[in-house]
């Protein structure tokens, strides 16, 4: 159980997913909205992946992971992500329901947070290829607090169907490596 203190600028990872409406458009819009958050800059976005729903029914999901640098506290970042979801019509009728957009705060620096509202690292990320594969694409040596190495977690998820579709640049129509495509801390 950790607190919610944060360094001046923390490295955070956000999982993006959608399987209703126009998932490509929803994820692209969410990436742009995340990049525009105050005190946050977008550092990297994984490729877009298609995966089968886990512990749920419905159409396949499109997924990606974004890496951020932010001075927002974890709870403030979560609130901002939930506002982006709500802006795209996210409803929560039941657990693991199909969704227009799902934004999960996966990691925040090396913090372990366990509150009623927020758990970081995300409590189910270690068993989901649709999170681990795009996360490894960004940083294959990433340490997840309290978990085995990423490569070991990926091996344990090898039976989950996941298909790489396109790089983030194709989704967004712009290079994420260009300074103009990143947001400076405000």
Buried (B, 14 or more C-beta within 10 A) or exposed (E): EBEBEBEEBBBBBBBBBBBBBEBBBBBBBBBBBBBEBEBBBBBBBBBBBBBBBBEBEEEBBBBBBBBBBBBBBBBBBBBBBBEBBEEBEBEEEEEEBBBBBBBBBBBBBBBEBEBEEBBBBBEEBBBBBBBBBBBBBBBEEBEBBEEEEBEEBBEEBEEBEBEEBEBBBEBBEEEBEEEEBBBEEE
